[in-house]
Amino acid sequence: MERWLACLVVCVALVALAGRASAQTARFAPDRFAIGFWVDPPIGDDADARYAEIAEAHFTLVIGGFGGNTPELVRRQLELCEKHGLVAVVATAGLPLDQLPDGDACWGYSLRDEPNAADFPALADAVRAIREARPGRLAYINLFPNYANPAQLGTNTYDEYVRRFVDEVDVDVLSMDHYPLMRPDADGRDGYCANLEIMRRESLRKGIPFWNFFNAMPFGPHYDPTESQLAWQIYTSIAYGAKGVLYFCYWTPRGDEFPKGGAIITAEGRRTRHYEQAKRLNREIQNLGPTLMELTSTDVIRVPSDAGPDALSADVPIRPVTPGDYLIGLFDHRDGRRAVLLNDYDPNYTSWPTVELAVDIAQVVEIDPATGGEAPVVDDSPDMEGLQLSLDAGKGRLFLLPPA
């Protein structure tokens, strides 16, 4: 990767001579919610079946670099993605700028994972060169999480690291990986949310979407997640305004760091229980995706179980009024309506809040995760006083309301 990057920097001057003005160069803009992963499968004799398997689990994006790691395998990867309705961010595979692949299935090219701030100038040159050589394609770079140390980051704080990255490298998508501990003796969920808040803030400031990797397998100090813990990581990301969620990992990498269990597919090619779990969750997110892509985050509110009656201001349009542990994402819809994502913050237990609406219930619709369509809001327990909403452990429900 570093050798290719160095060569790419040299190419910047040659690209400039072609007379392409950066200000007029098309920027990358995703046309769907990204549901992707780290570690693409090997591309062998069964590659067509493997990519059909990816599409069957309702993934939308393949990030290459493991299975697709040579020019020929990258070409084959894009053919497979196009056949199965997927898009890909592919490895550059050592190709010069004018030979980078293109086409409808190619969203862009993976440049670097977890760079230090000292790498930002060279990465900025590489991003410019790709943007000018392949207008509209993404130069993809993934950042460290907020638990990385200053030596890894190259900055004194994580806030400075992310802010400098978006300002200096001028990317089209902000991305990071964060794997929260979710064990009885170690709870990293609040740190995950703190990381997402920084991504939310910087993506809004720069007017670009953000994606994030979350944990889907056992490794190091991490337990093998349950389906509700997968859901919690996904729906929490969406509450903060993510426009893409990325599993770590799809195909199980080999090595001393991953001796137990497996990711979605084992290193030998067998489906783990996470395959059907991901398939169920991805189908919901894929159905919610068209609406999610129309939303702009305006606020995120944590309502802990010990919050008092004044925890929420009067302008929150959907308010749980019974005790519980909730996360509320507030959004503006492109068409002027307001949106609310009401999440169960507990990945282990369902919740059943009584809620108050700022408008008549007839003016509110829910985005049905089974279809993606707008549906009337249904009281889940009509014999009880007030409007009752059932929230599955770690999940959320998305509602649209008229403009304020």
Secondary structure, 3 states (H helix, E strand, C coil): CHHHHHHHHHHHHHHHHCCCCHHHCCCCCCCCCEEEEECCCCCCCCHHHHHHHHHHCCCCEEECCCCCCCHHHHHHHHHHHHHCCCEEEEECCCCCHHHCCCCCCEEEEEEEECCCHHHHHHHHHHHHHHHHHCCCCEEEEEECCCCCCHHHHCCCCHHHHHHHHHHHHCCCCEEEECCCCEECCEECHHHHHHHHHHHHHHHHHHCCCEEEEEECCCECCECCCCHHHHHHHHHHHHHCCCCEEEEECCECCCCCCCCCCCCCECCCCCECHHHHHHHHHHHHHHHHHHHHCCEEEEEEEEECCCCCCCCCCCCCCEEECCCCCEEEEEEEECCCCEEEEEEECCCCCCECCEEEECCCHHHCEEECCCCCCEEECCCCCCCCCCEECCECCCCEEEEEECCC
